[in-house]
Amino acid sequence: MENLRVMLDESDIPTHWYNVVADMPNPPLPPLGPDGKPVTAERMLAIFPETILAQEMSGERWIPIPEEVRAAYQLWRPSPLCRARRLEQALGTPAKIYYKYEGVSPTGSHKPNSAVPQAYLNKVAGIHRLTTETGAGQWGSSLAFAGQMFGIAVRIYMVRISYQQKPYRRSMMRTWGAEVFSSPTDMTQAGRSILAAHPDSEGSLGIAISEAVEEAASRADTKYALGSVLNHVLLHQTVIGQEAKKQLAKIGEYPDIIFAPCGGGSNFAGIAFPFFADNAAGGRKGKPARLVAVEPTSCPTLTKGEYAYDFGDASGYTPLMKMYTLGHDFMPPGIHAGGLRYHGDSPLVSQLFHEGLIEAIAVPQRATFEAGVQFARSEGIIPAPESCHAIRACIDEALACKASGEPKTLLFNLSGHGHFDMSAYDRYLAGELEDFAYPREAVAASLARLPKVAA
């Protein structure tokens, strides 16, 4: 019988996080303040503790994982690497398809990989209260879970459209003791301003970030936790790729192409960055692996955005970051892949894309659900809408291999299950989901309002 799952022992949980900054050909560009000068650590301390900032600003290749965090990781790590043999057969492709399954975590996604260390590091710093935002709910539920683990109170601003679409994600957060509010709210100045201008606003991650940051900055007992975009979050997620490399090595395999969903960047970075380290050293199999970020056509940050300094939130509370952006006041349509509805992208992912070291493609909503259903009917797992983007791109590549006869090895990050997204699948199966390719003129209008920074 062919083995389709590659497992590791708990002793194989990584001991260090991998910091891609050490292998980038050019140093990352710094975040800027309103005056156009690099932001000082003192300003960032208003929302992050020193324990987090040290990781955010580090250039060291390897950052030790505290034993308390590794012990918490044991609840679900190492996660399995699986061969999608039935999907290969259904496609009739000569390609080998592997996926790293992060849906085995307590919250059903990859997000606890960062939520747990963030909660722990805040606890070490003496912080007992955190605010955050969430789109689809994976990050919010993960921080609620981690907060409960380390005795930290958590308040979550959840994007309104997702708050309405994903009630059981709200239930998860509340079960773990968190407060959850539909963003925009009337509890913050940022929320009130949005509601005054757009009473029927469906919300966005940028708005929810504004609300969470505003509250954290106004309370001495509270810090802010972010689920993607920033360097330290991407750092924490690299346990995914490190494990995948070790699992593939056990069976003598190495990927030609790696696919992952990309909204803020943590999902993509988690699996791709450890393989970028190999690329930076010359690559394996005689050439670098292709690293492909997959985003929705309705929120095409990398594929239609501009590489510029912009705010990370809708109200301009955060420092300016050099990233691919659609404009901080960009309002994406209410697609079901809520975790990918962000106007910007990780500065690290953005810089690597700008320098041609990684790739990006955009796929439409209906095609992603088509891929998710095909995967579920072949492999049994119902994937999260975000994960369906990587599956779509991987299936398309596998079909290209079928046409060319090339036996490539493909890997994608199955970043979470879709058990709380069944209303989206219901709409797809009923033929009610719509595609939305954001028009370039609308993007241009939003980009025209970017902050003016000499950079």
TORKE-476856 format. One record per residue (C-alpha): residue in three letters; x negated, z, y negated. Coordinates in steps of 0.5 Angstrom, whole numbers, plus 500, padded with zeros to 3 digits. Layout:
BEGIN
+------+-----+-----+-----+
| type |   X |   Z |   Y |
+------+-----+-----+-----+
|  ALA |   X |   Z |   Y |
...
+------+-----+-----+-----+
//
This chain:
BEGIN
+------+-----+-----+-----+
| type |   X |   Z |   Y |
+------+-----+-----+-----+
|  MET | 500 | 500 | 500 |
|  GLU | 497 | 498 | 493 |
|  ASN | 496 | 504 | 488 |
|  LEU | 500 | 503 | 482 |
|  ARG | 498 | 509 | 478 |
|  VAL | 491 | 511 | 476 |
|  MET | 491 | 519 | 475 |
|  LEU | 486 | 524 | 472 |
|  ASP | 485 | 531 | 474 |
|  GLU | 486 | 536 | 468 |
|  SER | 479 | 537 | 468 |
|  ASP | 478 | 530 | 465 |
|  ILE | 482 | 532 | 459 |
|  PRO | 477 | 529 | 453 |
|  THR | 473 | 535 | 450 |
|  HIS | 472 | 531 | 444 |
|  TRP | 476 | 527 | 439 |
|  TYR | 473 | 520 | 437 |
|  ASN | 472 | 518 | 430 |
|  VAL | 472 | 511 | 429 |
|  VAL | 469 | 512 | 422 |
|  ALA | 462 | 513 | 425 |
|  ASP | 462 | 506 | 428 |
|  MET | 466 | 502 | 422 |
|  PRO | 461 | 497 | 419 |
|  ASN | 463 | 499 | 412 |
|  PRO | 465 | 506 | 410 |
|  PRO | 472 | 508 | 409 |
|  LEU | 474 | 507 | 401 |
|  PRO | 476 | 514 | 398 |
|  PRO | 483 | 516 | 396 |
|  LEU | 484 | 516 | 389 |
|  GLY | 487 | 520 | 384 |
|  PRO | 492 | 518 | 378 |
|  ASP | 485 | 517 | 374 |
|  GLY | 483 | 512 | 379 |
|  LYS | 477 | 517 | 381 |
|  PRO | 476 | 519 | 388 |
|  VAL | 481 | 525 | 390 |
|  THR | 477 | 532 | 390 |
|  ALA | 478 | 537 | 396 |
|  GLU | 481 | 542 | 392 |
|  ARG | 487 | 537 | 390 |
|  MET | 488 | 536 | 397 |
|  LEU | 488 | 543 | 399 |
|  ALA | 495 | 544 | 395 |
|  ILE | 498 | 541 | 402 |
|  PHE | 493 | 541 | 407 |
|  PRO | 488 | 547 | 410 |
|  GLU | 481 | 547 | 410 |
|  THR | 481 | 546 | 417 |
|  ILE | 485 | 539 | 417 |
|  LEU | 481 | 537 | 411 |
|  ALA | 474 | 538 | 415 |
|  GLN | 477 | 533 | 420 |
|  GLU | 480 | 528 | 415 |
|  MET | 473 | 527 | 411 |
|  SER | 469 | 527 | 417 |
|  GLY | 464 | 522 | 419 |
|  GLU | 462 | 525 | 425 |
|  ARG | 463 | 520 | 431 |
|  TRP | 465 | 526 | 436 |
|  ILE | 470 | 532 | 434 |
|  PRO | 470 | 538 | 439 |
|  ILE | 477 | 539 | 441 |
|  PRO | 479 | 547 | 441 |
|  GLU | 480 | 550 | 448 |
|  GLU | 487 | 552 | 445 |
|  VAL | 489 | 545 | 444 |
|  ARG | 486 | 543 | 451 |
|  ALA | 490 | 548 | 454 |
|  ALA | 496 | 546 | 451 |
|  TYR | 495 | 539 | 452 |
|  GLN | 495 | 541 | 460 |
|  LEU | 503 | 541 | 459 |
|  TRP | 502 | 533 | 460 |
|  ARG | 495 | 531 | 460 |
|  PRO | 492 | 527 | 462 |
|  SER | 498 | 522 | 462 |
|  PRO | 498 | 516 | 467 |
|  LEU | 495 | 509 | 467 |
|  CYS | 500 | 504 | 471 |
|  ARG | 500 | 497 | 473 |
|  ALA | 506 | 494 | 472 |
|  ARG | 506 | 490 | 478 |
|  ARG | 514 | 488 | 478 |
|  LEU | 513 | 486 | 471 |
|  GLU | 508 | 481 | 473 |
|  GLN | 512 | 478 | 479 |
|  ALA | 518 | 477 | 475 |
|  LEU | 514 | 474 | 470 |
|  GLY | 510 | 470 | 475 |
|  THR | 504 | 471 | 471 |
|  PRO | 496 | 471 | 474 |
|  ALA | 495 | 476 | 468 |
|  LYS | 494 | 484 | 470 |
|  ILE | 499 | 488 | 466 |
|  TYR | 497 | 496 | 465 |
|  TYR | 500 | 501 | 461 |
|  LYS | 498 | 508 | 459 |
|  TYR | 505 | 512 | 459 |
|  GLU | 505 | 517 | 454 |
|  GLY | 513 | 519 | 455 |
|  VAL | 511 | 524 | 460 |
|  SER | 510 | 529 | 454 |
|  PRO | 515 | 535 | 453 |
|  THR | 518 | 531 | 447 |
|  GLY | 517 | 524 | 450 |
|  SER | 512 | 520 | 446 |
|  HIS | 505 | 520 | 444 |
|  LYS | 506 | 525 | 438 |
|  PRO | 504 | 532 | 440 |
|  ASN | 497 | 529 | 441 |
|  SER | 497 | 531 | 434 |
|  ALA | 502 | 535 | 433 |
|  VAL | 499 | 541 | 437 |
|  PRO | 492 | 541 | 434 |
|  GLN | 495 | 540 | 427 |
|  ALA | 500 | 546 | 428 |
|  TYR | 494 | 550 | 431 |
|  LEU | 489 | 549 | 426 |
|  ASN | 494 | 551 | 421 |
|  LYS | 495 | 557 | 425 |
|  VAL | 488 | 558 | 425 |
|  ALA | 488 | 558 | 417 |
|  GLY | 493 | 563 | 416 |
|  ILE | 499 | 558 | 415 |
|  HIS | 506 | 560 | 418 |
|  ARG | 510 | 555 | 415 |
|  LEU | 510 | 547 | 415 |
|  THR | 514 | 541 | 412 |
|  THR | 514 | 534 | 415 |
|  GLU | 518 | 528 | 415 |
|  THR | 520 | 524 | 421 |
|  GLY | 523 | 517 | 422 |
|  ALA | 525 | 516 | 429 |
|  GLY | 525 | 523 | 431 |
|  GLN | 519 | 523 | 435 |
|  TRP | 514 | 526 | 430 |
|  GLY | 519 | 531 | 428 |
|  SER | 521 | 533 | 435 |
|  SER | 513 | 534 | 436 |
|  LEU | 512 | 538 | 430 |
|  ALA | 518 | 543 | 432 |
|  PHE | 515 | 543 | 439 |
|  ALA | 508 | 545 | 437 |
|  GLY | 511 | 550 | 431 |
|  GLN | 514 | 554 | 436 |
|  MET | 508 | 554 | 441 |
|  PHE | 504 | 557 | 435 |
|  GLY | 509 | 561 | 431 |
|  ILE | 510 | 557 | 425 |
|  ALA | 516 | 555 | 422 |
|  VAL | 518 | 548 | 421 |
|  ARG | 522 | 544 | 416 |
|  ILE | 523 | 537 | 417 |
|  TYR | 526 | 531 | 413 |
|  MET | 529 | 526 | 417 |
|  VAL | 530 | 519 | 415 |
|  ARG | 538 | 518 | 414 |
|  ILE | 539 | 512 | 418 |
|  SER | 535 | 515 | 424 |
|  TYR | 539 | 522 | 422 |
|  GLN | 545 | 518 | 424 |
|  GLN | 543 | 514 | 429 |
|  LYS | 539 | 519 | 433 |
|  PRO | 543 | 525 | 434 |
|  TYR | 539 | 528 | 440 |
|  ARG | 533 | 528 | 437 |
|  ARG | 536 | 532 | 431 |
|  SER | 538 | 537 | 437 |
|  MET | 531 | 537 | 440 |
|  MET | 528 | 539 | 433 |
|  ARG | 533 | 545 | 433 |
|  THR | 532 | 547 | 440 |
|  TRP | 525 | 548 | 438 |
|  GLY | 527 | 552 | 432 |
|  ALA | 526 | 547 | 426 |
|  GLU | 530 | 546 | 420 |
|  VAL | 532 | 538 | 420 |
|  PHE | 535 | 535 | 414 |
|  SER | 538 | 528 | 412 |
|  SER | 533 | 525 | 407 |
|  PRO | 534 | 523 | 401 |
|  THR | 537 | 530 | 400 |
|  ASP | 539 | 534 | 394 |
|  MET | 534 | 539 | 395 |
|  THR | 528 | 536 | 392 |
|  GLN | 527 | 532 | 385 |
|  ALA | 524 | 526 | 389 |
|  GLY | 531 | 526 | 393 |
|  ARG | 535 | 527 | 387 |
|  SER | 532 | 522 | 384 |
|  ILE | 533 | 517 | 389 |
|  LEU | 540 | 519 | 390 |
|  ALA | 542 | 518 | 383 |
|  ALA | 539 | 511 | 383 |
|  HIS | 542 | 509 | 390 |
|  PRO | 547 | 514 | 393 |
|  ASP | 548 | 510 | 399 |
|  SER | 540 | 510 | 401 |
|  GLU | 539 | 510 | 408 |
|  GLY | 532 | 513 | 406 |
|  SER | 525 | 511 | 408 |
|  LEU | 519 | 514 | 411 |
|  GLY | 516 | 514 | 404 |
|  ILE | 522 | 518 | 401 |
|  ALA | 522 | 523 | 406 |
|  ILE | 514 | 524 | 405 |
|  SER | 516 | 525 | 398 |
|  GLU | 521 | 531 | 399 |
|  ALA | 516 | 534 | 404 |
|  VAL | 510 | 534 | 400 |
|  GLU | 514 | 536 | 394 |
|  GLU | 516 | 542 | 398 |
|  ALA | 509 | 544 | 401 |
|  ALA | 506 | 543 | 394 |
|  SER | 511 | 548 | 390 |
|  ARG | 510 | 553 | 395 |
|  ALA | 504 | 558 | 397 |
|  ASP | 506 | 559 | 404 |
|  THR | 507 | 552 | 406 |
|  LYS | 503 | 546 | 408 |
|  TYR | 505 | 539 | 410 |
|  ALA | 503 | 536 | 416 |
|  LEU | 503 | 528 | 417 |
|  GLY | 505 | 524 | 423 |
|  SER | 501 | 518 | 422 |
|  VAL | 497 | 514 | 417 |
|  LEU | 491 | 519 | 415 |
|  ASN | 484 | 520 | 419 |
|  HIS | 485 | 526 | 422 |
|  VAL | 492 | 524 | 425 |
|  LEU | 489 | 518 | 428 |
|  LEU | 483 | 522 | 431 |
|  HIS | 487 | 526 | 435 |
|  GLN | 491 | 520 | 438 |
|  THR | 484 | 518 | 441 |
|  VAL | 485 | 522 | 447 |
|  ILE | 490 | 516 | 449 |
|  GLY | 484 | 511 | 449 |
|  GLN | 479 | 515 | 452 |
|  GLU | 483 | 517 | 458 |
|  ALA | 485 | 510 | 459 |
|  LYS | 478 | 507 | 459 |
|  LYS | 476 | 513 | 464 |
|  GLN | 482 | 511 | 469 |
|  LEU | 481 | 503 | 468 |
|  ALA | 473 | 505 | 470 |
|  LYS | 476 | 508 | 476 |
|  ILE | 479 | 502 | 479 |
|  GLY | 473 | 497 | 476 |
|  GLU | 478 | 494 | 471 |
|  TYR | 477 | 493 | 463 |
|  PRO | 482 | 490 | 458 |
|  ASP | 481 | 483 | 455 |
|  ILE | 487 | 485 | 450 |
|  ILE | 490 | 491 | 448 |
|  PHE | 497 | 492 | 445 |
|  ALA | 500 | 497 | 441 |
|  PRO | 506 | 498 | 436 |
|  CYS | 504 | 499 | 429 |
|  GLY | 508 | 503 | 423 |
|  GLY | 503 | 508 | 420 |
|  GLY | 497 | 507 | 425 |
|  SER | 497 | 513 | 430 |
|  ASN | 500 | 509 | 436 |
|  PHE | 495 | 503 | 435 |
|  ALA | 489 | 507 | 434 |
|  GLY | 490 | 512 | 439 |
|  ILE | 489 | 507 | 445 |
|  ALA | 485 | 502 | 441 |
|  PHE | 480 | 506 | 437 |
|  PRO | 476 | 508 | 443 |
|  PHE | 475 | 501 | 445 |
|  PHE | 473 | 499 | 438 |
|  ALA | 467 | 503 | 440 |
|  ASP | 465 | 499 | 445 |
|  ASN | 466 | 493 | 441 |
|  ALA | 462 | 496 | 436 |
|  ALA | 457 | 496 | 441 |
|  GLY | 457 | 489 | 443 |
|  GLY | 463 | 489 | 448 |
|  ARG | 464 | 489 | 455 |
|  LYS | 466 | 483 | 460 |
|  GLY | 461 | 479 | 455 |
|  LYS | 466 | 479 | 449 |
|  PRO | 470 | 484 | 445 |
|  ALA | 477 | 486 | 447 |
|  ARG | 482 | 484 | 442 |
|  LEU | 486 | 489 | 439 |
|  VAL | 493 | 487 | 437 |
|  ALA | 497 | 491 | 432 |
|  VAL | 504 | 489 | 433 |
|  GLU | 509 | 491 | 428 |
|  PRO | 517 | 489 | 426 |
|  THR | 518 | 482 | 422 |
|  SER | 523 | 487 | 418 |
|  CYS | 517 | 491 | 416 |
|  PRO | 511 | 487 | 416 |
|  THR | 506 | 491 | 413 |
|  LEU | 499 | 488 | 416 |
|  THR | 502 | 481 | 416 |
|  LYS | 505 | 480 | 409 |
|  GLY | 503 | 486 | 405 |
|  GLU | 497 | 486 | 400 |
|  TYR | 491 | 490 | 401 |
|  ALA | 491 | 495 | 395 |
|  TYR | 491 | 502 | 393 |
|  ASP | 498 | 505 | 393 |
|  PHE | 502 | 511 | 394 |
|  GLY | 503 | 514 | 401 |
|  ASP | 510 | 516 | 399 |
|  ALA | 516 | 513 | 395 |
|  SER | 515 | 518 | 389 |
|  GLY | 508 | 518 | 387 |
|  TYR | 506 | 525 | 390 |
|  THR | 500 | 523 | 394 |
|  PRO | 494 | 520 | 393 |
|  LEU | 493 | 513 | 392 |
|  MET | 490 | 510 | 399 |
|  LYS | 487 | 503 | 400 |
|  MET | 491 | 500 | 405 |
|  TYR | 496 | 494 | 407 |
|  THR | 502 | 496 | 403 |
|  LEU | 509 | 493 | 402 |
|  GLY | 510 | 497 | 395 |
|  HIS | 511 | 504 | 395 |
|  ASP | 518 | 503 | 393 |
|  PHE | 520 | 498 | 399 |
|  MET | 526 | 499 | 402 |
|  PRO | 526 | 497 | 409 |
|  PRO | 532 | 495 | 413 |
|  GLY | 535 | 500 | 418 |
|  ILE | 532 | 497 | 424 |
|  HIS | 532 | 502 | 430 |
|  ALA | 525 | 502 | 431 |
|  GLY | 525 | 508 | 426 |
|  GLY | 518 | 510 | 427 |
|  LEU | 515 | 503 | 424 |
|  ARG | 519 | 503 | 418 |
|  TYR | 514 | 505 | 413 |
|  HIS | 511 | 501 | 407 |
|  GLY | 504 | 502 | 408 |
|  ASP | 499 | 503 | 414 |
|  SER | 493 | 507 | 416 |
|  PRO | 487 | 506 | 411 |
|  LEU | 482 | 506 | 417 |
|  VAL | 487 | 501 | 421 |
|  SER | 488 | 497 | 414 |
|  GLN | 480 | 496 | 413 |
|  LEU | 479 | 494 | 420 |
|  PHE | 484 | 489 | 419 |
|  HIS | 482 | 486 | 413 |
|  GLU | 475 | 486 | 416 |
|  GLY | 477 | 481 | 421 |
|  LEU | 476 | 487 | 427 |
|  ILE | 483 | 487 | 429 |
|  GLU | 489 | 483 | 430 |
|  ALA | 496 | 484 | 428 |
|  ILE | 503 | 480 | 429 |
|  ALA | 510 | 481 | 427 |
|  VAL | 516 | 481 | 432 |
|  PRO | 523 | 481 | 431 |
|  GLN | 528 | 486 | 433 |
|  ARG | 532 | 482 | 438 |
|  ALA | 526 | 480 | 442 |
|  THR | 523 | 487 | 442 |
|  PHE | 530 | 489 | 446 |
|  GLU | 530 | 483 | 450 |
|  ALA | 523 | 485 | 452 |
|  GLY | 525 | 493 | 453 |
|  VAL | 530 | 491 | 458 |
|  GLN | 526 | 486 | 462 |
|  PHE | 521 | 492 | 463 |
|  ALA | 526 | 497 | 464 |
|  ARG | 529 | 492 | 470 |
|  SER | 522 | 491 | 473 |
|  GLU | 519 | 498 | 472 |
|  GLY | 524 | 503 | 471 |
|  ILE | 522 | 506 | 465 |
|  ILE | 527 | 505 | 459 |
|  PRO | 522 | 504 | 453 |
|  ALA | 523 | 507 | 446 |
|  PRO | 524 | 501 | 441 |
|  GLU | 517 | 502 | 438 |
|  SER | 514 | 501 | 444 |
|  CYS | 518 | 495 | 446 |
|  HIS | 514 | 491 | 440 |
|  ALA | 508 | 492 | 444 |
|  ILE | 511 | 490 | 451 |
|  ARG | 514 | 484 | 447 |
|  ALA | 507 | 482 | 445 |
|  CYS | 504 | 483 | 452 |
|  ILE | 510 | 479 | 455 |
|  ASP | 508 | 473 | 451 |
|  GLU | 501 | 474 | 452 |
|  ALA | 502 | 474 | 460 |
|  LEU | 507 | 468 | 459 |
|  ALA | 501 | 464 | 456 |
|  CYS | 497 | 466 | 462 |
|  LYS | 502 | 463 | 466 |
|  ALA | 502 | 457 | 462 |
|  SER | 494 | 456 | 462 |
|  GLY | 493 | 460 | 469 |
|  GLU | 488 | 465 | 466 |
|  PRO | 488 | 471 | 470 |
|  LYS | 487 | 476 | 464 |
|  THR | 487 | 484 | 464 |
|  LEU | 492 | 486 | 459 |
|  LEU | 494 | 493 | 457 |
|  PHE | 499 | 496 | 452 |
|  ASN | 501 | 503 | 450 |
|  LEU | 508 | 505 | 452 |
|  SER | 508 | 510 | 447 |
|  GLY | 515 | 514 | 449 |
|  HIS | 521 | 513 | 453 |
|  GLY | 528 | 511 | 450 |
|  HIS | 532 | 516 | 453 |
|  PHE | 535 | 518 | 446 |
|  ASP | 535 | 511 | 443 |
|  MET | 541 | 509 | 448 |
|  SER | 546 | 507 | 442 |
|  ALA | 541 | 502 | 440 |
|  TYR | 541 | 499 | 447 |
|  ASP | 548 | 499 | 447 |
|  ARG | 548 | 495 | 441 |
|  TYR | 543 | 490 | 444 |
|  LEU | 547 | 489 | 450 |
|  ALA | 553 | 488 | 446 |
|  GLY | 550 | 482 | 442 |
|  GLU | 550 | 486 | 436 |
|  LEU | 543 | 487 | 434 |
|  GLU | 541 | 483 | 428 |
|  ASP | 534 | 480 | 426 |
|  PHE | 531 | 481 | 419 |
|  ALA | 525 | 477 | 417 |
|  TYR | 523 | 480 | 410 |
|  PRO | 523 | 475 | 405 |
|  ARG | 516 | 474 | 402 |
|  GLU | 520 | 474 | 395 |
|  ALA | 522 | 481 | 396 |
|  VAL | 516 | 483 | 398 |
|  ALA | 512 | 480 | 392 |
|  ALA | 517 | 483 | 388 |
|  SER | 516 | 490 | 391 |
|  LEU | 508 | 489 | 390 |
|  ALA | 509 | 487 | 383 |
|  ARG | 510 | 494 | 382 |
|  LEU | 504 | 497 | 385 |
|  PRO | 500 | 502 | 381 |
|  LYS | 494 | 499 | 377 |
|  VAL | 488 | 501 | 379 |
|  ALA | 481 | 498 | 378 |
|  ALA | 478 | 498 | 385 |
+------+-----+-----+-----+
//
